Amino acid sequence: MSRLSDSQLVVLTAACQRSEACVFPVTAKLKGNAAGNVLKSLLKKNLIKEVRAKRDDTVWRHDEQHGRMTLVATKAAFAALGIDPRDEAEDAETKAADEAPANVEAEPNTRPKTPKSTEPKAPRKDSKQAQLIAMLRRAKGASIDEVVKALEWQPHTVRGAIAGALKKKLGLDVTSEKDEKRGRIYRIAE
């Protein structure tokens, strides 16, 4: 194996210390496209590899066949640094057990499950979401333009709040109808 540059060593060492051997975030202070060049050279040396990215992972590139891809250190990276990957996994388990609450059994790479409430939370009374709900509960309802003016939101934000927060999250029955003068009017069906 060829020698590794200081930048390559910093990237690999950081990745090998993380619980899932994730390369990102790159901790080396590199300017311009230097980080990309370092990562490409590590890929060529098979010290890191591409894997499918999870929801919160930093994306390295998008692949048409596999979707979002990120980078992780390989066993060869651990060997190049003289680290036993099992030791790192045991250290991660020990750290997770130390940080876990006493009544939760720690498992590596998992978070304790919190029970989800089936009841949607009501918005705060002084929030813009509560103001939006109040506007839509009026007998005359509200148009997108009226909500934009009252809440100082963009039209796409209003439509997103109606479709996402009100309909999907809160389960409210929001109806709409076309009005000659006001345009499309939205109401919460009671």
Rosetta blueprint (number, residue, H / E / L):
1 M L
2 S L
3 R L
4 L L
5 S L
6 D H
7 S H
8 Q H
9 L H
10 V H
11 V H
12 L H
13 T H
14 A H
15 A H
16 C H
17 Q H
18 R L
19 S L
20 E L
21 A L
22 C E
23 V L
24 F L
25 P L
26 V L
27 T L
28 A L
29 K L
30 L L
31 K L
32 G L
33 N L
34 A H
35 A H
36 G H
37 N H
38 V H
39 L H
40 K H
41 S H
42 L H
43 L H
44 K H
45 K L
46 N L
47 L L
48 I E
49 K E
50 E E
51 V E
52 R E
53 A L
54 K L
55 R L
56 D L
57 D L
58 T L
59 V L
60 W L
61 R E
62 H E
63 D E
64 E L
65 Q L
66 H L
67 G E
68 R E
69 M E
70 T E
71 L E
72 V E
73 A E
74 T L
75 K H
76 A H
77 A H
78 F H
79 A H
80 A H
81 L H
82 G L
83 I L
84 D L
85 P H
86 R H
87 D H
88 E H
89 A H
90 E H
91 D H
92 A H
93 E H
94 T H
95 K H
96 A H
97 A H
98 D H
99 E H
100 A L
101 P L
102 A L
103 N L
104 V L
105 E L
106 A L
107 E L
108 P L
109 N L
110 T L
111 R L
112 P L
113 K L
114 T L
115 P L
116 K L
117 S L
118 T L
119 E L
120 P L
121 K L
122 A L
123 P L
124 R L
125 K L
126 D L
127 S L
128 K H
129 Q H
130 A H
131 Q H
132 L H
133 I H
134 A H
135 M H
136 L H
137 R H
138 R L
139 A L
140 K L
141 G L
142 A E
143 S E
144 I H
145 D H
146 E H
147 V H
148 V H
149 K H
150 A H
151 L H
152 E L
153 W L
154 Q L
155 P H
156 H H
157 T H
158 V H
159 R H
160 G H
161 A H
162 I H
163 A H
164 G H
165 A H
166 L H
167 K H
168 K H
169 K H
170 L L
171 G L
172 L L
173 D L
174 V E
175 T E
176 S E
177 E E
178 K E
179 D E
180 E L
181 K L
182 R L
183 G E
184 R E
185 I E
186 Y E
187 R E
188 I E
189 A L
190 E L
